[in-house]
Amino acid sequence: MNSNETELSGYLDLFWQFSWSQWIIFSLVINIILYLFSIGLYLFIDKTCRKSPLQEKDHPLTKSDFYISLLTVACNSLVMLIGVFLWKNGWIEVSNSLSPDVIILEVVALLFLMDVLMYFFHYAAHLPFVYKLLHGKHHEHVSTNYLSLFVLHPFETIGFGVMMLVLLMCYDFSVVSISVYLLINLIWGTIGHLNREFFPAQFDRFFIGTTRFHNHHHRDETKNFGFYTSIWDRLFGTYK
């Protein structure tokens, strides 16, 4: 174990000693920061990107969506607390590896595995009875705005978190890999809900889940269920 890994291990030991009140505060603060980061990133790209809007107007901002977005932040905090509980009780173990090769492989593995799980989770959310109860609110945003990513039913937010926790229970990922993946996930979700294409046009050839790819899903709910890639939509005939 090198000095950097020893230092990271020291941070993990510090977090281990947190009380539950400290964890509650910490999880809320972290998720509020990520929420504000997503909004800031959306607005920055929207103001600086010279590409034409994908749809004529952004979805209007409403108080209802704002409150739902805050509920999503609270649900994300809850998922983090569940993860801490599983960690403290030995159901989840994390490594303190800082090896670039390990981190890259683990991040790629998380992206691939979560992409598969999210495709089927998202497809299931469009089954008529599930859609009516859970996912329909998100699709009121036919066009999008900077809150669209967070306009989700609590069960959807928690469902995504549970899928992630199940993977963490199956393998001892590095805490760095987990952190990098979660940051990529937030950035990808933010970019996916822009009203301007962020990626170069040729990225479609590489099976990337581009902004236009997800925007098509908001306009045609029977297509493009993937998140990071379009692989599964192409494979199962739901690609547009």
C-alpha positions as CSV (number, residue, x, y, z in Angstrom):
1,M,0.0,0.0,0.0
2,N,1.5,3.3,-1.1
3,S,1.3,6.6,0.9
4,N,-1.7,7.9,-1.2
5,E,-3.6,4.7,-0.5
6,T,-2.7,4.9,3.2
7,E,-4.1,8.5,3.2
8,L,-7.3,7.4,1.5
9,S,-7.6,4.5,4.0
10,G,-7.3,7.2,6.7
11,Y,-10.3,9.1,5.2
12,L,-12.3,5.9,5.1
13,D,-11.5,5.3,8.8
14,L,-12.7,8.9,9.5
15,F,-16.0,8.3,7.7
16,W,-16.4,5.0,9.5
17,Q,-16.4,6.9,12.8
18,F,-19.2,9.3,11.7
19,S,-22.3,9.3,13.8
20,W,-25.6,8.8,12.0
21,S,-26.5,12.5,12.5
22,Q,-23.2,13.4,10.9
23,W,-23.9,11.1,8.0
24,I,-27.4,12.6,7.5
25,I,-25.9,16.1,7.3
26,F,-23.0,14.9,5.1
27,S,-25.3,13.1,2.6
28,L,-27.7,16.1,2.4
29,V,-24.8,18.5,1.8
30,I,-23.1,16.4,-0.8
31,N,-26.4,15.8,-2.7
32,I,-27.3,19.5,-2.6
33,I,-23.9,20.4,-4.0
34,L,-24.3,17.9,-6.8
35,Y,-27.8,19.2,-7.5
36,L,-26.5,22.8,-7.8
37,F,-23.6,21.6,-9.9
38,S,-25.9,19.9,-12.3
39,I,-28.0,23.1,-12.6
40,G,-24.9,25.2,-13.1
41,L,-23.5,22.9,-15.7
42,Y,-26.8,22.9,-17.6
43,L,-27.0,26.7,-17.6
44,F,-23.4,27.1,-18.6
45,I,-23.6,24.8,-21.6
46,D,-27.0,26.3,-22.6
47,K,-25.5,29.8,-22.6
48,T,-22.2,29.0,-24.3
49,C,-23.3,26.3,-26.8
50,R,-23.9,27.8,-30.3
51,K,-25.9,24.9,-31.6
52,S,-29.6,25.4,-32.3
53,P,-32.1,24.2,-29.8
54,L,-33.4,20.7,-30.3
55,Q,-36.9,21.9,-29.6
56,E,-38.4,25.4,-30.0
57,K,-38.8,26.1,-26.3
58,D,-37.5,24.7,-23.0
59,H,-40.1,23.2,-20.7
60,P,-41.5,25.9,-18.4
61,L,-40.2,26.0,-14.8
62,T,-42.9,25.3,-12.2
63,K,-43.0,25.3,-8.4
64,S,-44.2,21.7,-8.6
65,D,-41.2,20.6,-10.5
66,F,-38.9,22.5,-8.1
67,Y,-40.4,20.7,-5.1
68,I,-40.2,17.3,-6.8
69,S,-36.5,18.0,-7.6
70,L,-35.8,18.7,-4.0
71,L,-37.6,15.4,-3.1
72,T,-35.2,13.7,-5.5
73,V,-32.3,15.2,-3.7
74,A,-33.7,13.9,-0.4
75,C,-34.2,10.4,-2.0
76,N,-30.6,10.4,-3.3
77,S,-29.5,11.2,0.3
78,L,-31.5,8.3,1.6
79,V,-29.9,5.9,-0.9
80,M,-26.5,7.1,0.3
81,L,-27.5,6.5,3.9
82,I,-28.7,3.0,2.9
83,G,-25.3,2.4,1.3
84,V,-23.6,3.5,4.5
85,F,-25.7,1.2,6.5
86,L,-24.8,-1.7,4.2
87,W,-21.1,-0.7,4.4
88,K,-21.1,-0.6,8.2
89,N,-22.8,-3.9,8.4
90,G,-20.4,-5.7,6.0
91,W,-22.8,-6.1,3.1
92,I,-20.7,-3.6,1.0
93,E,-17.0,-3.4,1.1
94,V,-14.9,-0.8,-0.8
95,S,-11.2,-0.9,-1.6
96,N,-8.8,2.0,-1.4
97,S,-7.1,1.2,-4.6
98,L,-5.7,4.2,-6.5
99,S,-4.3,2.2,-9.4
100,P,-5.2,4.0,-12.6
101,D,-5.7,0.7,-14.4
102,V,-8.0,-0.6,-11.7
103,I,-10.0,2.6,-11.6
104,I,-10.5,2.8,-15.4
105,L,-11.6,-0.9,-15.6
106,E,-14.0,-0.5,-12.7
107,V,-15.5,2.7,-14.0
108,V,-16.0,1.1,-17.4
109,A,-17.5,-2.0,-15.7
110,L,-19.9,0.2,-13.7
111,L,-21.0,2.2,-16.8
112,F,-21.6,-1.0,-18.8
113,L,-23.5,-2.9,-16.1
114,M,-25.6,0.1,-15.0
115,D,-26.3,0.8,-18.7
116,V,-27.8,-2.7,-19.1
117,L,-29.8,-2.4,-15.8
118,M,-31.1,1.1,-16.5
119,Y,-32.2,0.1,-20.0
120,F,-34.5,-2.6,-18.6
121,F,-35.5,-0.5,-15.6
122,H,-36.4,2.4,-17.9
123,Y,-38.3,0.0,-20.3
124,A,-40.2,-1.4,-17.3
125,A,-41.1,2.2,-16.2
126,H,-42.9,2.6,-19.6
127,L,-45.3,-0.4,-19.0
128,P,-48.7,1.2,-18.9
129,F,-49.6,0.7,-15.2
130,V,-46.0,1.6,-14.0
131,Y,-45.9,4.6,-16.3
132,K,-49.2,6.0,-15.0
133,L,-48.1,5.7,-11.4
134,L,-44.4,6.5,-11.6
135,H,-42.8,7.7,-14.8
136,G,-45.5,9.9,-16.4
137,K,-44.5,13.0,-14.4
138,H,-41.0,12.9,-15.9
139,H,-42.5,12.8,-19.4
140,E,-44.6,15.9,-18.9
141,H,-41.3,17.4,-19.9
142,V,-41.6,16.8,-23.7
143,S,-39.0,19.5,-24.0
144,T,-36.6,19.9,-21.1
145,N,-35.1,22.4,-18.6
146,Y,-32.4,22.3,-15.9
147,L,-34.7,20.5,-13.5
148,S,-35.9,17.8,-15.8
149,L,-33.2,15.3,-14.7
150,F,-34.5,15.6,-11.1
151,V,-38.3,15.5,-11.9
152,L,-38.7,11.8,-10.9
153,H,-41.0,9.8,-8.8
154,P,-39.3,8.8,-5.5
155,F,-39.5,5.1,-6.3
156,E,-37.6,5.7,-9.6
157,T,-34.8,7.5,-7.7
158,I,-34.6,4.9,-5.1
159,G,-34.9,2.1,-7.7
160,F,-31.8,3.5,-9.5
161,G,-30.0,3.7,-6.2
162,V,-30.9,0.1,-5.3
163,M,-29.5,-1.2,-8.6
164,M,-26.2,0.6,-7.9
165,L,-26.1,-0.8,-4.3
166,V,-26.7,-4.4,-5.6
167,L,-23.6,-4.0,-7.8
168,L,-21.6,-2.7,-4.9
169,M,-22.7,-5.7,-2.8
170,C,-21.4,-8.1,-5.6
171,Y,-17.9,-6.7,-5.9
172,D,-15.5,-4.6,-3.9
173,F,-15.1,-1.5,-6.1
174,S,-12.6,1.2,-5.2
175,V,-14.2,4.2,-3.5
176,V,-12.5,6.3,-6.2
177,S,-14.1,4.3,-9.0
178,I,-17.5,4.7,-7.4
179,S,-17.0,8.4,-7.0
180,V,-15.9,8.9,-10.6
181,Y,-18.8,6.8,-11.9
182,L,-21.3,8.8,-9.9
183,L,-19.9,12.1,-11.2
184,I,-20.0,10.8,-14.8
185,N,-23.6,9.7,-14.2
186,L,-24.6,13.1,-13.0
187,I,-22.8,14.9,-15.9
188,W,-24.3,12.5,-18.4
189,G,-27.8,12.9,-17.1
190,T,-27.4,16.7,-17.2
191,I,-26.1,16.7,-20.7
192,G,-28.8,14.2,-21.8
193,H,-31.5,16.6,-20.7
194,L,-30.1,19.7,-22.5
195,N,-32.2,21.3,-25.2
196,R,-29.1,21.6,-27.4
197,E,-27.0,18.7,-28.8
198,F,-23.7,18.5,-26.8
199,F,-22.0,15.8,-28.7
200,P,-20.6,15.9,-32.3
201,A,-22.9,14.3,-34.8
202,Q,-20.5,11.4,-35.5
203,F,-20.9,10.1,-31.9
204,D,-24.0,8.4,-33.0
205,R,-21.8,5.9,-34.9
206,F,-20.1,4.9,-31.7
207,F,-23.4,4.0,-30.0
208,I,-23.2,6.9,-27.6
209,G,-26.4,8.0,-25.8
210,T,-26.2,11.6,-27.1
211,T,-28.4,14.5,-26.1
212,R,-30.4,14.1,-29.3
213,F,-30.8,10.4,-28.6
214,H,-32.5,11.1,-25.2
215,N,-34.4,14.1,-26.6
216,H,-36.0,11.7,-29.1
217,H,-37.1,9.6,-26.2
218,H,-38.9,12.6,-24.6
219,R,-40.7,13.1,-27.9
220,D,-41.4,9.5,-28.7
221,E,-41.7,7.5,-25.5
222,T,-41.6,4.1,-27.3
223,K,-37.9,4.6,-28.4
224,N,-34.4,5.2,-27.0
225,F,-34.6,3.8,-23.4
226,G,-30.8,3.6,-23.0
227,F,-28.8,6.1,-21.0
228,Y,-25.0,6.0,-21.6
229,T,-25.2,4.1,-24.9
230,S,-27.7,3.2,-27.7
231,I,-26.4,-0.4,-27.8
232,W,-29.4,-2.0,-26.1
233,D,-31.9,0.0,-28.1
234,R,-30.3,-1.1,-31.3
235,L,-30.1,-4.7,-30.1
236,F,-33.8,-4.9,-29.0
237,G,-35.3,-2.8,-31.7
238,T,-36.2,0.3,-29.8
239,Y,-33.6,2.6,-31.4
240,K,-34.6,5.8,-33.3
